[in-house]
Structure formats: structure tokens, C-alpha cells
């Protein structure tokens, strides 16, 4: 800022000088008029300079000043003529020092400012005195006044918070832990899906302990020059030791700590990344946690980390930051709903039941979307309908009312979605039908059936999986029964059903023909060709395909029988959908109860 003020002051001075010269140049008169006045004997005195002649006339024309300025031309006899005419002649000593000084200072000042801009743009001047900060870390340092996040601001991850409270206690009272000879873990690895609050937890630890917080992304260590990553790792730990007790937080650790050798398997290598990882391992071995430096890292891909990072003495403790359960989701919603104005009827617990599988970031996004939707309709407070719209937007995509379906297509979509809803109501599978709509959403969905789990589930038995298969094929079954034909609308349903059926055979051991062996494993992200790795023979592959087809055929038969049994309910529901385009939970419940009474009679 000081350099900028100096530059502006110099620029203003130069501008003022140029303005004065501009005004002076505007006063210059033609040389011919000066000669005429001289011959007429009307010139009183002149001052001769290198470039101009300034003088005073004896008499001036009306409305004109007596002073004049003309440009000096190459006229050898001028001095003789001036003296012969009795004109007082004097010389002007022009001092160009100030102008010459500005002509040197301003370009140099501009160069210095450009140099400072680029050095600050790239992080400052390096320790070696060079222009570019090759060895400097880009860690952003947050002190206590900047970090206002506390554990109370993080909800839904109580177990993770309990694990991290020990880190806070250690940073506040390190002697308490060393009294019995124990030591604090050098590194804490936060593992969890994206959006579960890993970064927020790390900031909460720093906020609770009131210590400096060094935050850097794993990808920021590796850049253009070879050896840059290793130098930045060293610099980061040096800064941390100088400000201990403190916290170093490395986000997206998998970008830095990927297992060595994986690049070679993939047909390429990256020695720079491996050097950076080696330096990180050396720093973890070299610093003593007793000085009060705690390393916290976060990743959503722990399976790709180098085993050397996870051994004892480095990242000693792994903390799982999982997606919240129903109670956790309700607490997260309560935290975010404090910032908006809601109607009394809005229940965080009910919203938690509608958002099974959502992460903390998803829930924050839903609350914000609901507030925006309420703002668009100019409401005084956010209502339940706004939250429902926000949830549907996340689950099914944005409504596309501009995509107009023809009468035949709309009728087919209505029967298709009613087929899903009816089979789901009949078989249950631990879910409730919340909404049915024929309004296109997202990229390819021409309609949707929104179901929500009755409770959080962490395992499923075979009968529930078979029911899910039948529900997925309910739309295709409805098309077969009511149109005696099939369409491309079931493409996504078939894909999901095939995935469930193949998992039942190859991973869950739910086939009497193939036994208890598993033939595929979940999560193999690093394969040389990107193709699936088969661990069975071609004959076994044929038996797997046959079993998958058998499960799908059985599910299709179940769906067809259900659709035929509830034919009148599907027809009635489809006719309502064609008029009002949406069936809510109350409409669906009324149709189901009416159908049950009809069948009982």
C-alpha cells in the first residue's frame, strides 16, 4: 500500500508537470507574427531559450495579452536584428533536472511495483533470497481471532468429536498427558465421504484449543519445479514448530500421499510426488508431538494411501466421519435452520426422515435451497413445502416444466410411475411412497416416484433385495400390462435392477447355484486398463449371468402379478396424474386404502 501511494504521488506530479507544459504550448504563437511585430518595432523585450522565445510587446491588439511565446527557429541574424531594433535581449537558463529525474524514477518505480506484485502473487520471497518462493509453503495461517468454529457448530458426528476432544485437551494441557508417560498421537486421519464435515471438525479443534491453524490442500505441495513439494513440506513444519502449540491440517491427503508404485502400474511415474511423500514421512518421524504440533489430515479415499503413512508413529489414529444417522441429521438441520426463519410446523426430525443417506453438506444445501424457494414465492417464513421442493431438487433434479410431453407419452409415464408406486406399496421393502409425479426432472427423468425409508438401515436380507428388484421393474411391468408394449423409459430401472442382482450373486453369496464364494470386490479404483478384474473362469461367468437373469425374471413375474392385482388402483392413480401431475403422500394413502377395501369386498 505504501508503494502504491508513492507511485500515485509521482504520477500526479508528472501529470501536473505535463499539464503546465500543455498550457504553455497552447500559448505559442506563429513565428511569422513575431517577425512582423519585430519589423514594426513593436517588441519591447525578449528572453531567448533553447526551444522558445518569450517576449513582451509594446502595444497589444484588443483582447490579446502583451506577453507572447514563439518556437525558436534556426535564424542566425535574429540577435543582430533584435539589437538593431533596440529590443532588450536576455537568455533563459532552462533547468531540466526535475523532468529528467522523473523520466528515470517513474519507469523504475513501475518495474519495482510489477516485481512486488509477482512475488506476492506467488507467495513472497524465498528464504534463499530468490524472486520466486520455491521453498515456501502456501499454508494459510488462522489465529484464534479468525477461527470462531467450535464443537457446538458441528453436529451429527458425536463419536468423531469425542475422539478429537483429546487432541484439544492435549494442546491446552500437554503436561497432563506426559505425567504418566503417555504421548499424544502425532497424526490424526479423518476418514469419511465428501461433505461429512472433516474440514469443519479440524477447524473446530483449532477453535476449541485457541491455537494457530495451518491449513493446506494436498495438491498445493506439488507444482512446476522438481523438489518444490519436498521443500514446502519442510517449510510448513518449520513454521509450525516456530508457532507451537498449533495444528497442521492437510486436506485431500490422497493427492499427496497416494501409494507409491500405483503410477508405475498405470504406465506412468511421478518422482516429484514420491519425493514429496518421502519428505512428509521424514517430517512425521522427525518431530516430537510433545512440542505441541498436531497433524490432522482428511481424505475420502483411504484405500489409496501409502501404507507407510498409516503405520504406528505417523498417523496413529484414524477417526471415521461417517454420514449422519436420523438423529444426527436432525441435529445438523437444527444448526443450519437457526440462520433462517421457519414456520412452526417445520420439524427437523421429520425432515431427517426424508433425507436418509444425506451428508452434512447436502443438508446445509437443502436448508439454503428451501430459504431461496420461499424467497422466490415472497413468503414470510420457510414452510414445509419449501423443504420438500428442495429435497426433491436434490434427489430427482430440477423441474423442467418447459419440456412438454405429448398426450401418449404423458399417459405412458403416468402408468409407469404408478407401477413403481403400487409394487412398492404392496411389497413394502422397508420404504414408504412419499410422492409420485409426471413432471420431467433433471437430465432424462420424465417422471419419478419418491420413496423414503421407514428407518435407517445398515443391512438388508435377501427378501428385501428381491422386493427392491420387483419395485425397480414395476414400471416396465405396468407398461406391459396396460400397453402390451415396452419403451425406453425403463432403461435406468433396468440398470439399477441388474446392479442389485449381480451384487446378490457375486458379492453377497445369495445364490444356491454358486454357493458362498464372492467373485467381485467392492472398490477397486486403480486398475491398469480401467476394466473390471474377473476372478473366475468363463464357465463361472456364464453361470453368474444365468443366475442374474433368473433373479430378474423372478422379480419381473412378481411385478406383473402385483400390477394385475391392483389394476384398478393404477388406472385411477394414472388418471389423476394426467390432470394434476402430482400425487402426494395423502393422495397415495387414500388410493391404497380404497384399493384394499375393494379387494376385501
Phi, psi and omega in degrees: 000321179296317179297323179295320179295320178296317180297317180295321179296316179295321180295322179292321178297315179297322179295319179296320179296315179296326180292319178295322177293324179295316179296322180294320180294329179292340180274353183291130180255163180297145180293330181296323179294324177297319180294319179298314180297323180293316179295330180280350181076029185259004181264128182270309182208155177220154173237116187264123176249186181290326186241336185227162173236120178252138183207178181231132178274153175288316176228141182248147175298157180303131178080007180240143178286160177285332181285147178214159177223131176228154175284139181280128177253170180281092184230094186297330185270008186296316183297318179298317181294322179295316181290324179293330180274000179077023180276135176287119185248134175219158179258149179252125176268106183272123179261107181261015183298314182298317180295317179295324180296316179296324180295336176268320186288314186299311177300320179295320179295319177298318179297317180297318180295319177297319179297315178296322180299313183288324178294321177288326178299324181261013168106003178112180182271138185289165182294332179283357178093001181286171182284320182263144185276065187296324184260008185266144175276147178262021182298134177272122185264122176250129176260178187304320184291339181271335184260109179253001181286134177231171180298333178293339179275354181246116182240160174085359179228058186298320181295318179295320178297321180296322178295322185277345177298329177296324178296318178297315180297323180294317181294330179278319184226075182295333182292332181298323182281330181275353183297322181260010177092000180280165178224154180279143176303140179292321184226144177238123181255119177268120184242132178176167180293161177300139176085009182271354175103026182293313179295321179297321178296317180298319178294324179295324177298314179295322179293319179292322183275348181057050180234160176300150186231109178267117183242130179209147177270145182302327182286345182283348181284325187257124178222230192284311192267143176291132182091353180295318181298314180297321178295321180290326175298314179299315181296322180298315181289329176294317177298319182294318180297326180290336183246018180298147359285143182201178180235131170258124179241120177250110178273152181053058182300333182297336177291335181256321189255029179297143185305131179292138182105339180293324178293324178293324178296322182283359177095010178217172180218158179214088182295330181298315179296321180291323176296320179296317178297317179299320179294321177297319178297320179294320179294322178296325177284333189272339183257150183261126181293346180292341180283350174099020175256121180243129179262123176242132179230158181226144177203150171250011178225067183294339184290343182262358182288150179293134181302332180294334178289329190265359181286165180298140182097352176240264172269085186292330188233131175249127182245121179277123175250088188271169174295141187289152172278187185299316180295321178293321178296321178298320179293320179296317179297321178298320180297314183283332181284349175295335184274353181235165179261118183242158175286153181300333183286347181286123183246118177300326180294319178292321177296325178296326178291338180270352189239041179299132179087359181279145175272174179298321178294322177298317181293321177297321179294322179295316179298317180293317178298320179298319178295321179292320179296317177296324178294320180296327179268010174058044179272158178280335180209161180280126183257173181297326181296330178291320177293321177299318179295320179294319179295316179297325179296320179288318185285312189251347182103178183283139176299138179237073182291344178287341177278098184272125177269145174290163182303318181292315179297317182296321179294320179295318179295322179298314178292325179298311182291324176294330174297315176301311185297318183293315179295323178295319178293324183286316185268341177078277182059031176073018182229156175243144177278119185262327183196146174230135183214150174247019175275124180301141179222154174064211186276312187232358185280119177272348177190173180201155174240115184267119178242149177229140179295145176291326179208164177293133180237141180242352171209158182225143177270176186294322181296324178291322178293322177294325176294321177297323176299315181295321178296318179297329181265004181296324179294316178296320179297320179295322177296320180296317184288316189265340182241350182054034181200167179234161182226181180278359184293344183263013185300312180293323178298317180295322179296314180294319180296318179296321179297317179295314182297318180293322178296322178299324183277312191269338185241329186258356178062040184258029178237125178292333182286324184257351174079204189267359182289148173257139185246346177220149180245147179278135174077075171236075191285341185245093176238143188301315185261349183085354179275163180288138179271113180271133180245037180208165184281172179294325178295320177294323178299321178294322179292323177296315179299321180293321179291322177297316178297321180296317179296318180292320178296320179295318179295323179294321177297317178298317180295319180296317179297319181294316181297318180294324181291327183248038184301315183294323179294319180294318179297316180294317179295320179295320179295324177291320180298324180294337181267305186256356172070345183218140171241124177269184185298322180293319178296317181295318179297320179295318177297319182293315179297321178296320178293322179295320178294322180295319181288327179290329179285000000 
